[in-house]
């Protein structure tokens, strides 16, 4: 006896239309078009026509901007949670908060800590499920522990050390580790860069007093980013260019920058963008758990930092991360550099995606890309955030 045959109707994921807004891809400005999302992906961008709007969920964003979701590749925490908490709840809470500020993807970032605590943070990212109401982690960014004592900033001195294969070999195998900030002059770091780059890990110069030659050697080995440029490194000297000379002159390096008006003077932000161009500048927040919270005392790793008027400092008075959000960073860079939204937007979207080798499916609005979408109003405030085709935040 033959088994019965069942005729199954083809499955069509729910389609959502975002209509009436100005679409910034971010490299093109598209007027009079509708964005069609099917399931988790962008399906089409089509001219506005009445026939296209039949029997589909329509979100009218007339007068607003439709842009790719922001990608923050250097962020420690927010809203009372931190990467070093090493709990799924902390990562999910961070993602929920970030989505309200236009972030759709992020790299939870560590501080220098014991081998056990760093491994716990890595394992937590690997085991945390994707959020159903917030931004999605892309993996983890290890800021340290192979950093300079002299330029450690808020990194805890007792946890800075040389790079040893016995410690980092597990990181190389772990696909959760996507970016590592290092000081090239620290013993063992050159070998780490060579081995890690072959495994697909990205590296950034940071908290470093490396010479120009040491920085260039790291770039030749595969390093391609600079962590919070100007912070955690020596000042620029025209006869001894150092790390900043390498960052500013080498087109292979993407420069991260904290645009809060505190870490870097607005004029220097303008200088960096003019030197590197918007295609090699990445907006980051370096935000800590105090972000979105009241002034007070908060932990950063195993030390306390003090937040007053939104500025976080160590006991010694040094800056300790920020309370910046990505939407504010975008508005700030537009003001500081005197550029338009289309000019500024790539630094928060396509450029970090490219630096992290995600440009085939994130950072842009195009058919086949992830439906990570943000709607900004005429004041560039976030009014809606969509991650993988799902609305995570909405104020429309």
BAVEXKE-61508 format. One line per 2 residues: number of its first residue (from 1); their letters; for each residue y, x, z of N, C-alpha, C. Coordinates in pm, whole numbers, padded with zeros to 5 digits, m for minus. Layout:
REM BAVEXKE-61508
NUM) a) Y/X/Z/Y/X/Z/Y/X/Z | ...
//
This chain:
REM BAVEXKE-61508
1) xx) m00120/00084/00000/00000/00000/00000/00124/00088/00000 | 00212/00060/m00094/00332/00141/m00105/00434/00100/00000
3) xx) 00510/00199/00047/00617/00169/00142/00726/00091/00071 | 00795/00001/00142/00902/m00076/00080/01018/00016/00039
5) xx) 01089/m00022/m00064/01204/00052/m00112/01331/m00016/m00065 | 01420/00062/m00006/01546/00008/00043/01660/00061/m00044
7) xx) 01745/m00030/m00090/01862/00009/m00168/01980/00025/m00071 | 02028/00147/m00058/02136/00174/00036/02269/00180/m00038
9) xx) 02369/00113/00019/02502/00122/m00038/02561/00259/m00007 | 02630/00320/m00103/02691/00450/m00074/02792/00438/00039
11) xx) 02798/00543/00123/02890/00544/00237/03024/00600/00193 | 03128/00526/00222/03264/00571/00192/03341/00584/00323
13) xx) 03375/00705/00363/03452/00719/00486/03582/00642/00478 | 03633/00599/00592/03757/00523/00594/03871/00604/00534
15) xx) 03949/00537/00454/04065/00600/00393/04191/00559/00467 | 04280/00656/00485/04411/00632/00545/04516/00680/00448
17) xx) 04620/00599/00430/04730/00637/00343/04854/00662/00426 | 04919/00774/00401/05048/00804/00464/05152/00796/00353
19) xx) 05239/00699/00365/05327/00665/00253/05474/00662/00296 | 05561/00693/00201/05704/00676/00222/05778/00799/00268
21) xx) 05706/00906/00307/05772/01025/00358/05790/01134/00254 | 05861/01238/00292/05875/01358/00209/05763/01454/00247
23) xx) 05677/01487/00152/05562/01574/00179/05601/01719/00154 | 05580/01804/00256/05600/01949/00242/05463/02013/00253
25) xx) 05419/02080/00146/05278/02120/00140/05234/02245/00216 | 05304/02345/00260/05449/02355/00280/05527/02420/00166
27) xx) 05460/02462/00060/05528/02541/m00043/05593/02456/m00151 | 05567/02326/m00147/05631/02234/m00240/05691/02118/m00162
29) xx) 05799/02063/m00213/05859/01942/m00158/05828/01829/m00255 | 05751/01730/m00209/05703/01622/m00296/05761/01490/m00249
31) xx) 05837/01427/m00336/05899/01299/m00306/05826/01186/m00380 | 05831/01067/m00325/05778/00950/m00393/05628/00951/m00411
33) xx) 05555/01013/m00319/05410/01021/m00329/05344/00975/m00199 | 05219/00936/m00212/05138/00892/m00099/05025/00990/m00076
35) xx) 05002/01023/00049/04893/01112/00088/04773/01027/00125 | 04660/01051/00059/04537/00976/00085/04439/01065/00160
37) xx) 04395/01016/00274/04299/01090/00359/04170/01012/00363 | 04060/01083/00342/03928/01020/00347/03842/01097/00446
39) xx) 03803/01032/00553/03727/01100/00656/03809/01211/00718 | 03756/01333/00716/03824/01447/00779/03908/01527/00680
41) xx) 03910/01484/00553/03972/01567/00449/04086/01494/00378 | 04172/01573/00316/04275/01520/00228/04209/01493/00093
43) xx) 04220/01372/00046/04157/01334/m00081/04250/01355/m00199 | 04371/01297/m00190/04463/01303/m00303/04607/01295/m00256
45) xx) 04695/01338/m00344/04838/01309/m00332/04877/01239/m00461 | 04914/01112/m00452/04936/01032/m00573/05076/00971/m00572
47) xx) 05130/00941/m00690/05259/00871/m00694/05250/00737/m00624 | 05358/00696/m00560/05361/00566/m00494/05348/00455/m00598
49) xx) 05243/00375/m00586/05224/00258/m00671/05169/00145/m00587 | 05209/00021/m00612/05158/m00091/m00531/05007/m00102/m00533
51) xx) 04943/m00073/m00647/04797/m00087/m00657/04724/00009/m00566 | 04788/00122/m00534/04723/00221/m00448/04718/00179/m00303
53) xx) 04797/00078/m00269/04811/00040/m00128/04728/m00082/m00091 | 04638/m00123/m00176/04558/m00243/m00151/04435/m00208/m00067
55) xx) 04411/m00289/00037/04289/m00282/00118/04267/m00143/00179 | 04371/m00081/00224/04359/00049/00290/04454/00051/00409
57) xx) 04421/00132/00510/04511/00149/00623/04631/00230/00579 | 04749/00175/00598/04871/00238/00552/04958/00274/00671
59) xx) 05006/00398/00673/05101/00441/00775/05233/00469/00702 | 05332/00389/00732/05461/00404/00665/05548/00501/00743
61) xx) 05587/00611/00679/05668/00714/00745/05798/00735/00666 | 05853/00627/00617/05975/00635/00536/06085/00708/00612
63) xx) 06148/00804/00545/06256/00880/00603/06211/01000/00684 | 06079/01019/00698/06026/01130/00778/05965/01236/00687
65) xx) 05926/01347/00748/05861/01457/00678/05712/01459/00712 | 05629/01478/00610/05484/01491/00628/05449/01636/00601
67) xx) 05398/01706/00704/05379/01851/00693/05240/01889/00742 | 05194/02011/00708/05065/02056/00763/05075/02074/00915
69) xx) 04962/02060/00983/04959/02081/01127/04992/02226/01162 | 05056/02245/01276/05092/02380/01320/04968/02451/01374
71) xx) 04967/02583/01359/04856/02667/01405/04914/02772/01499 | 04875/02769/01626/04924/02863/01725/04812/02961/01759
73) xx) 04827/03085/01716/04718/03182/01734/04735/03270/01858 | 04837/03239/01939/04859/03317/02061/04916/03223/02167
75) xx) 04826/03165/02248/04871/03070/02351/04771/03071/02466 | 04822/03093/02587/04736/03107/02704/04703/02973/02770
77) xx) 04800/02881/02771/04774/02757/02843/04891/02661/02832 | 04877/02548/02901/04982/02447/02907/04939/02337/03003
79) xx) 05038/02266/03053/05018/02143/03131/04919/02164/03247 | 04931/02281/03312/04850/02311/03429/04716/02375/03401
81) xx) 04682/02397/03274/04553/02455/03238/04572/02590/03168 | 04467/02674/03175/04474/02808/03119/04338/02847/03063
83) xx) 04342/02930/02960/04217/02979/02899/04126/03046/03001 | 04185/03119/03096/04106/03192/03194/04043/03100/03300
85) xx) 04078/02972/03300/04008/02877/03388/03861/02868/03349 | 03834/02894/03220/03697/02897/03167/03624/02766/03192
87) xx) 03695/02654/03171/03632/02522/03179/03665/02443/03053 | 03573/02357/03013/03599/02271/02897/03718/02180/02921
89) xx) 03731/02130/03044/03843/02042/03075/03977/02111/03051 | 03986/02240/03085/04111/02313/03064/04144/02322/02915
91) xx) 04048/02356/02832/04072/02369/02688/04107/02234/02627 | 04040/02129/02670/04068/01995/02616/04206/01948/02659
93) xx) 04244/01976/02783/04377/01939/02831/04485/02013/02753 | 04462/02141/02728/04557/02218/02649/04571/02157/02509
95) xx) 04457/02128/02446/04460/02071/02312/04532/01938/02306 | 04515/01857/02409/04583/01727/02416/04734/01748/02420
97) xx) 04778/01841/02503/04922/01868/02514/04977/01925/02383 | 04906/02019/02324/04953/02083/02202/04970/01981/02089
99) xx) 04879/01885/02079/04887/01785/01972/05017/01706/01980 | 05067/01684/02099/05193/01611/02114/05311/01692/02063
101) xx) 05287/01820/02039/05393/01906/01987/05359/01961/01848 | 05270/01892/01778/05244/01923/01638/05137/02025/01610
103) xx) 05075/02080/01714/04970/02180/01693/04837/02110/01667 | 04771/02148/01560/04640/02091/01527/04527/02190/01548
105) xx) 04558/02321/01546/04459/02426/01570/04522/02536/01653 | 04441/02599/01739/04497/02707/01822/04388/02804/01863
107) xx) 04433/02923/01900/04344/03026/01955/04374/03040/02104 | 04294/02981/02191/04312/03005/02335/04308/03155/02361
109) xx) 04404/03202/02442/04425/03345/02457/04403/03389/02602 | 04334/03502/02618/04305/03555/02751/04414/03652/02795
111) xx) 04402/03697/02919/04475/03814/02967/04372/03918/03008 | 04418/04041/03030/04326/04144/03077/04264/04101/03209
113) xx) 04133/04114/03219/04060/04068/03336/03930/04146/03346 | 03850/04113/03444/03720/04177/03458/03631/04138/03341
115) xx) 03529/04218/03317/03434/04189/03210/03370/04052/03230 | 03340/04020/03355/03277/03891/03384/03370/03775/03349
117) xx) 03498/03784/03387/03590/03674/03363/03621/03658/03214 | 03631/03770/03142/03654/03760/02998/03534/03695/02930
119) xx) 03414/03736/02967/03294/03678/02907/03283/03529/02939 | 03324/03490/03059/03321/03348/03095/03415/03268/03007
121) xx) 03533/03323/02977/03628/03255/02890/03573/03243/02748 | 03508/03349/02700/03448/03346/02566/03337/03242/02560
123) xx) 03249/03244/02658/03137/03149/02660/03187/03005/02666 | 03295/02985/02740/03350/02851/02753/03400/02798/02619
125) xx) 03469/02883/02543/03517/02840/02411/03400/02807/02319 | 03296/02891/02327/03180/02868/02241/03109/02736/02274
127) xx) 03120/02692/02399/03045/02574/02443/03129/02448/02460 | 03260/02459/02442/03346/02342/02456/03342/02257/02330
129) xx) 03315/02128/02343/03310/02042/02223/03450/02022/02165 | 03455/01989/02038/03583/01961/01976/03646/01839/02040
131) xx) 03775/01844/02061/03847/01737/02128/03852/01611/02042 | 03846/01497/02108/03862/01369/02038/04004/01318/02049
133) xx) 04090/01390/02121/04228/01344/02134/04329/01459/02140 | 04294/01571/02075/04386/01683/02078/04359/01787/01972
135) xx) 04438/01895/01976/04422/02007/01883/04287/02075/01905 | 04234/02135/01799/04103/02200/01805/04116/02351/01819
137) xx) 04043/02411/01913/04040/02558/01922/03964/02617/01803 | 04014/02728/01753/03954/02796/01637/03861/02909/01679
139) xx) 03852/02933/01807/03783/03050/01861/03868/03102/01974 | 03863/03230/02001/03939/03285/02114/04011/03412/02072
141) xx) 04128/03433/02131/04209/03553/02111/04204/03631/02241 | 04149/03751/02236/04143/03838/02353/04267/03927/02353
143) xx) 04359/03901/02446/04475/03988/02460/04441/04089/02569 | 04388/04201/02527/04338/04301/02621/04187/04290/02635
145) xx) 04130/04376/02718/04192/04458/02822/04227/04601/02780 | 04219/04631/02650/04238/04769/02605/04384/04789/02564
147) xx) 04470/04792/02667/04614/04795/02647/04678/04910/02724 | 04803/04939/02690/04877/05049/02751/04925/05012/02892
149) xx) 04908/05104/02986/04964/05084/03119/05116/05080/03113 | 05175/05166/03035/05322/05175/03032/05386/05050/02975
151) xx) 05320/04989/02877/05378/04872/02810/05296/04746/02837 | 05241/04738/02958/05151/04628/02990/05223/04494/03009
153) xx) 05355/04497/03039/05426/04372/03062/05364/04298/03179 | 05324/04173/03157/05264/04091/03263/05113/04107/03269
155) xx) 05056/04196/03190/04912/04219/03196/04878/04293/03326 | 04779/04248/03401/04747/04311/03530/04697/04453/03514
157) xx) 04765/04546/03581/04737/04688/03568/04593/04724/03601 | 04539/04660/03705/04406/04698/03753/04295/04665/03654
159) xx) 04325/04583/03553/04220/04544/03458/04234/04614/03322 | 04328/04703/03308/04343/04776/03182/04246/04894/03182
161) xx) 04183/04917/03069/04078/05019/03064/04055/05066/02920 | 03975/05169/02907/03938/05219/02774/03831/05128/02715
163) xx) 03818/05134/02583/03722/05048/02513/03584/05113/02514 | 03488/05042/02568/03351/05092/02578/03256/04999/02501
165) xx) 03171/05058/02420/03078/04980/02339/02991/04888/02424 | 02948/04935/02539/02862/04853/02624/02929/04722/02664
167) xx) 03064/04722/02671/03134/04599/02705/03160/04513/02581 | 03216/04573/02477/03262/04490/02365/03154/04458/02262
169) xx) 03035/04515/02271/02933/04484/02171/02895/04337/02172 | 02900/04274/02290/02870/04130/02296/02981/04049/02230
171) xx) 03107/04098/02238/03216/04029/02173/03200/04032/02021 | 03152/04146/01970/03136/04160/01826/03032/04061/01774
173) xx) 02928/04040/01852/02823/03946/01811/02866/03801/01825 | 02959/03776/01915/02997/03639/01948/03097/03586/01846
175) xx) 03060/03485/01773/03145/03431/01668/03269/03361/01724 | 03274/03339/01855/03391/03275/01915/03512/03368/01915
177) xx) 03489/03500/01917/03599/03596/01921/03656/03613/01780 | 03783/03573/01763/03844/03576/01630/03957/03679/01618
179) xx) 04023/03711/01730/04138/03801/01726/04141/03880/01857 | 04168/04011/01848/04178/04095/01967/04307/04177/01958
181) xx) 04389/04168/02062/04509/04251/02072/04473/04381/02142 | 04511/04494/02081/04474/04626/02134/04592/04722/02125
183) xx) 04584/04827/02205/04675/04941/02193/04598/05054/02124 | 04632/05092/02003/04553/05190/01927/04536/05325/01995
185) xx) 04630/05361/02084/04623/05492/02147/04523/05497/02263 | 04473/05383/02306/04378/05378/02417/04241/05429/02370
187) xx) 04176/05506/02453/04047/05566/02417/03946/05459/02376 | 03877/05483/02265/03772/05395/02217/03818/05283/02127
189) xx) 03950/05259/02120/04000/05146/02041/03978/05167/01892 | 03993/05289/01844/03974/05315/01701/03834/05274/01656
191) xx) 03733/05306/01737/03596/05266/01703/03581/05115/01708 | 03643/05052/01808/03636/04906/01819/03693/04839/01694
193) xx) 03807/04885/01646/03868/04826/01527/03776/04839/01406 | 03718/04956/01389/03629/04976/01273/03507/04884/01281
195) xx) 03445/04879/01397/03325/04797/01412/03359/04649/01405 | 03465/04610/01476/03501/04469/01480/03547/04414/01348
197) xx) 03621/04494/01273/03669/04448/01141/03552/04418/01048 | 03449/04502/01053/03330/04477/00970/03260/04346/01008
199) xx) 03276/04306/01135/03214/04182/01182/03304/04061/01160 | 03422/04082/01100/03510/03969/01068/03613/03936/01174
201) xx) 03630/04023/01274/03729/04001/01379/03863/04059/01334 | 03971/03987/01361/04105/04036/01332/04159/04112/01454
203) xx) 04249/04210/01427/04307/04290/01534/04459/04291/01522 | 04524/04299/01640/04670/04303/01646/04715/04416/01737
205) xx) 04822/04485/01698/04889/04581/01784/04961/04506/01895 | 04947/04549/02019/05021/04482/02126/05012/04557/02256
207) xx) 05115/04544/02338/05121/04616/02466/05081/04762/02442 | 05158/04825/02355/05120/04957/02306/05241/05049/02294
209) xx) 05217/05175/02323/05318/05278/02300/05275/05373/02189 | 05193/05324/02099/05139/05408/01991/05250/05470/01907
211) xx) 05224/05588/01857/05314/05650/01760/05301/05579/01626 | 05395/05607/01538/05388/05552/01402/05255/05591/01336
213) xx) 05215/05716/01354/05092/05765/01291/04969/05694/01349 | 04967/05671/01480/04854/05600/01541/04848/05455/01494
215) xx) 04964/05393/01481/04967/05256/01431/04918/05250/01287 | 04961/05344/01205/04918/05346/01066/04768/05371/01054
217) xx) 04714/05456/01140/04570/05480/01138/04494/05353/01172 | 04546/05274/01265/04482/05147/01300/04485/05050/01182
219) xx) 04596/05050/01110/04606/04963/00992/04505/05008/00885 | 04492/05138/00867/04395/05188/00770/04252/05149/00808
221) xx) 04228/05130/00939/04095/05090/00986/04072/04939/00978 | 04180/04864/00948/04162/04721/00930/04251/04632/01014
223) xx) 04329/04687/01106/04420/04606/01186/04528/04547/01097 | 04564/04419/01121/04656/04352/01030/04765/04270/01097
225) xx) 04774/04271/01231/04875/04190/01297/04946/04268/01406 | 05063/04215/01447/05135/04267/01562/05158/04153/01659
227) xx) 05121/04174/01784/05135/04071/01888/05278/04069/01942 | 05333/03948/01956/05471/03925/02002/05560/04047/01974
229) xx) 05590/04064/01847/05669/04177/01798/05797/04195/01880 | 05828/04320/01912/05939/04367/01995/05906/04364/02143
231) xx) 05817/04275/02187/05781/04269/02329/05653/04348/02352 | 05649/04423/02460/05530/04502/02491/05514/04623/02401
233) xx) 05626/04679/02355/05624/04800/02272/05758/04870/02283 | 05765/05002/02252/05892/05075/02265/05998/05022/02170
235) xx) 06123/05042/02209/06234/05006/02122/06232/05093/01996 | 06291/05040/01890/06292/05110/01762/06384/05232/01767
237) xx) 06333/05345/01719/06411/05468/01708/06406/05516/01564 | 06522/05542/01506/06525/05573/01363/06466/05709/01330
239) xx) 06457/05802/01426/06394/05931/01400/06249/05937/01447 | 06210/05835/01524/06072/05826/01573/06030/05681/01565
241) xx) 05989/05635/01447/05976/05492/01420/05874/05419/01506 | 05770/05487/01551/05674/05424/01642/05610/05298/01588
243) xx) 05564/05214/01681/05494/05092/01644/05584/05000/01562 | 05707/04981/01609/05796/04889/01536/05824/04939/01395
245) xx) 05834/05069/01377/05852/05123/01243/05736/05086/01153 | 05614/05093/01207/05496/05055/01129/05496/04906/01098
247) xx) 05527/04823/01197/05527/04678/01178/05629/04636/01074 | 05749/04692/01084/05857/04650/00996/05842/04703/00854
249) xx) 05776/04817/00836/05772/04879/00703/05642/04856/00627 | 05536/04816/00696/05406/04802/00631/05381/04656/00593
251) xx) 05374/04630/00464/05356/04492/00416/05219/04435/00447 | 05127/04517/00496/04995/04467/00531/04993/04398/00667
253) xx) 05098/04415/00746/05099/04364/00882/05172/04231/00889 | 05105/04132/00952/05170/04007/00988/05231/04023/01126
255) xx) 05357/03982/01143/05427/04000/01270/05437/03867/01344 | 05368/03857/01458/05385/03743/01547/05519/03757/01621
257) xx) 05583/03644/01651/05707/03650/01727/05726/03524/01810 | 05778/03543/01932/05808/03432/02023/05954/03394/02003
259) xx) 05978/03278/01944/06115/03238/01911/06164/03137/02015 | 06184/03185/02137/06238/03098/02242/06382/03134/02278
261) xx) 06437/03240/02214/06572/03282/02245/06581/03364/02372 | 06467/03389/02436/06463/03466/02561/06390/03598/02537
263) xx) 06271/03591/02480/06193/03712/02453/06260/03801/02349 | 06323/03739/02251/06387/03814/02142/06521/03747/02112
265) xx) 06626/03824/02104/06758/03769/02074/06757/03702/01936 | 06828/03590/01920/06829/03522/01789/06864/03613/01672
267) xx) 06954/03708/01693/06991/03798/01583/06873/03886/01541 | 06789/03924/01638/06673/04007/01607/06563/03924/01541
269) xx) 06554/03796/01578/06463/03706/01506/06502/03702/01359 | 06631/03687/01334/06681/03684/01196/06652/03815/01125
271) xx) 06670/03926/01196/06642/04057/01140/06494/04070/01101 | 06403/04025/01190/06260/04036/01160/06223/03953/01038
273) xx) 06269/03830/01033/06234/03743/00920/06289/03801/00790 | 06407/03860/00794/06461/03922/00673/06381/04047/00635
275) xx) 06333/04121/00736/06258/04243/00707/06118/04213/00657 | 06049/04118/00721/05910/04088/00687/05897/03976/00585
277) xx) 05996/03888/00580/05985/03770/00495/05907/03661/00568 | 05924/03539/00524/05853/03428/00589/05703/03433/00564
279) xx) 05660/03505/00462/05517/03514/00432/05444/03614/00520 | 05517/03691/00601/05453/03789/00689/05498/03772/00835
281) xx) 05561/03660/00865/05606/03631/01001/05530/03510/01053 | 05479/03520/01176/05399/03413/01236/05466/03367/01364
283) xx) 05497/03238/01373/05549/03183/01497/05436/03164/01597 | 05456/03213/01718/05361/03190/01827/05439/03140/01948
285) xx) 05368/03085/02046/05436/03042/02169/05413/03138/02284 | 05294/03199/02295/05256/03278/02412/05272/03193/02539
287) xx) 05252/03062/02525/05274/02969/02636/05169/02987/02745 | 05211/02961/02869/05123/02970/02984/05106/02832/03048
289) xx) 05027/02824/03155/04994/02694/03215/05118/02619/03264 | 05229/02689/03286/05351/02623/03332/05419/02540/03224
291) xx) 05378/02556/03100/05439/02483/02989/05417/02333/03007 | 05525/02258/02999/05518/02114/03019/05520/02073/03165
293) xx) 05537/02171/03255/05537/02145/03398/05675/02175/03458 | 05691/02143/03585/05816/02172/03655/05824/02321/03689
295) xx) 05944/02366/03721/05960/02503/03771/05876/02522/03896 | 05832/02646/03919/05751/02675/04036/05668/02799/04015
297) xx) 05567/02817/04099/05478/02933/04092/05346/02894/04027 | 05300/02977/03933/05178/02948/03858/05097/03075/03843
299) xx) 04966/03059/03832/04880/03175/03812/04871/03209/03664 | 04865/03340/03638/04840/03392/03504/04735/03500/03524
301) xx) 04611/03470/03490/04501/03559/03528/04488/03555/03679 | 04482/03672/03741/04469/03675/03887/04600/03714/03955
303) xx) 04713/03687/03889/04842/03712/03951/04928/03586/03944 | 05034/03582/04025/05126/03470/04024/05252/03506/03945
305) xx) 05302/03407/03872/05430/03423/03804/05521/03309/03851 | 05649/03332/03837/05748/03241/03893/05833/03184/03778
307) xx) 05840/03053/03770/05911/02987/03661/06039/02923/03715 | 06151/02966/03659/06281/02910/03695/06357/02880/03567
309) xx) 06405/02758/03557/06475/02713/03436/06390/02733/03312 | 06258/02719/03329/06165/02728/03217/06129/02869/03176
311) xx) 06179/02970/03248/06151/03110/03215/06053/03166/03318 | 05941/03223/03271/05836/03274/03359/05853/03425/03377
313) xx) 05849/03468/03504/05863/03611/03533/05764/03654/03640 | 05731/03783/03637/05645/03842/03740/05729/03871/03865
315) xx) 05661/03917/03969/05732/03957/04092/05836/04065/04062 | 05804/04152/03966/05894/04262/03931/06010/04218/03841
317) xx) 06007/04091/03796/06116/04039/03714/06091/04043/03565 | 05975/04095/03523/05944/04099/03379/05900/03963/03327
319) xx) 05920/03942/03198/05877/03817/03136/05726/03806/03139 | 05677/03685/03159/05532/03661/03170/05493/03540/03086
321) xx) 05480/03562/02956/05452/03450/02868/05574/03360/02857 | 05553/03237/02807/05666/03147/02787/05626/03004/02822
323) xx) 05724/02916/02813/05698/02772/02823/05738/02704/02692 | 05732/02779/02586/05772/02734/02452/05665/02644/02392
325) xx) 05708/02549/02310/05616/02469/02228/05639/02502/02081 | 05540/02473/01997/05552/02512/01856/05659/02432/01782
327) xx) 05677/02306/01815/05783/02230/01748/05920/02286/01783 | 05937/02326/01909/06063/02390/01948/06079/02525/01878
329) xx) 05972/02602/01867/05979/02731/01796/06024/02711/01652 | 05973/02607/01588/06011/02579/01450/06160/02545/01440
331) xx) 06207/02460/01530/06349/02424/01528/06436/02546/01559 | 06390/02629/01652/06467/02749/01687/06479/02846/01571
333) xx) 06368/02870/01500/06374/02966/01391/06463/02916/01278 | 06466/02786/01257/06558/02729/01158/06702/02757/01197
335) xx) 06731/02741/01327/06868/02764/01376/06903/02912/01377 | 06814/02996/01431/06845/03138/01446/06860/03210/01312
337) xx) 06773/03174/01218/06769/03245/01090/06854/03174/00985 | 06898/03052/01018/06979/02970/00926/06903/02941/00798
339) xx) 06784/02883/00817/06700/02846/00703/06660/02699/00716 | 06613/02643/00607/06575/02502/00603/06433/02482/00652
341) xx) 06394/02357/00673/06257/02327/00713/06156/02379/00612 | 06173/02355/00481/06075/02411/00386/06062/02563/00392
343) xx) 06171/02631/00424/06167/02777/00433/06097/02822/00562 | 06117/02749/00671/06062/02789/00801/05917/02749/00819
345) xx) 05879/02637/00760/05749/02576/00788/05628/02666/00764 | 05624/02747/00657/05505/02831/00637/05472/02920/00756
347) xx) 05573/02964/00832/05548/03054/00944/05469/02989/01057 | 05462/02857/01057/05385/02784/01159/05258/02722/01103
349) xx) 05235/02738/00971/05124/02667/00907/05043/02759/00816 | 05089/02777/00693/05011/02853/00595/04995/03000/00633
351) xx) 05100/03060/00690/05094/03204/00718/04992/03236/00827 | 04995/03168/00944/04887/03196/01041/04749/03163/00987
353) xx) 04738/03060/00903/04608/03028/00843/04561/03143/00755 | 04651/03200/00677/04616/03312/00590/04578/03436/00671
355) xx) 04656/03463/00776/04628/03580/00859/04491/03572/00925 | 04443/03449/00950/04314/03429/01014/04205/03390/00914
357) xx) 04233/03404/00783/04137/03376/00676/04090/03230/00677 | 04184/03141/00702/04155/02998/00703/04228/02926/00590
359) xx) 04288/03003/00500/04377/02944/00400/04305/02857/00297 | 04171/02862/00294/04098/02778/00199/04088/02633/00244
361) xx) 04118/02607/00373/04104/02468/00421/04203/02428/00529 | 04287/02519/00573/04387/02484/00674/04523/02543/00636
363) xx) 04628/02485/00694/04762/02539/00678/04841/02483/00562 | 04779/02399/00480/04847/02340/00364/04802/02197/00346
365) xx) 04880/02122/00271/04843/01986/00231/04801/01991/00085 | 04672/01975/00062/04616/01980/m00073/04481/01912/m00071
367) xx) 04436/01857/m00184/04305/01794/m00189/04195/01889/m00144 | 04104/01840/m00059/03994/01919/m00008/04023/01991/00122
369) xx) 04149/01998/00161/04185/02064/00287/04160/01971/00405 | 04146/02031/00523/04133/01951/00644/04255/01861/00659
371) xx) 04232/01738/00702/04342/01643/00720/04408/01668/00856 | 04470/01785/00868/04550/01823/00985/04696/01803/00946
373) xx) 04753/01693/00992/04882/01647/00942/04976/01619/01057 | 05104/01652/01038/05208/01621/01136/05321/01547/01065
375) xx) 05375/01447/01132/05493/01375/01083/05611/01411/01172 | 05717/01461/01110/05840/01497/01180/05951/01400/01141
377) xx) 06036/01363/01238/06148/01277/01202/06264/01362/01150 | 06377/01296/01127/06490/01365/01066/06550/01472/01158
379) xx) 06514/01468/01288/06558/01571/01382/06449/01675/01406 | 06343/01668/01329/06228/01761/01336/06152/01748/01468
381) xx) 06155/01627/01524/06073/01595/01641/05939/01540/01592 | 05830/01573/01664/05697/01527/01625/05683/01377/01654
383) xx) 05646/01303/01551/05625/01159/01567/05479/01118/01549 | 05400/01204/01486/05256/01177/01474/05184/01307/01446
385) xx) 05065/01319/01504/04978/01434/01477/04838/01383/01446 | 04784/01431/01337/04649/01393/01294/04566/01521/01283
387) xx) 04449/01521/01344/04357/01635/01339/04226/01590/01279 | 04189/01652/01167/04065/01614/01100/04059/01467/01065
389) xx) 04172/01412/01024/04178/01272/00982/04191/01172/01094 | 04195/01218/01219/04207/01129/01335/04344/01144/01398
391) xx) 04407/01032/01428/04538/01034/01492/04522/01071/01639 | 04580/01185/01676/04570/01234/01814/04697/01201/01895
393) xx) 04807/01183/01826/04932/01148/01892/05015/01066/01794 | 05079/00960/01845/05158/00875/01756/05273/00812/01832
395) xx) 05391/00825/01774/05513/00763/01828/05594/00710/01710 | 05533/00618/01637/05595/00561/01519/05621/00411/01539
//
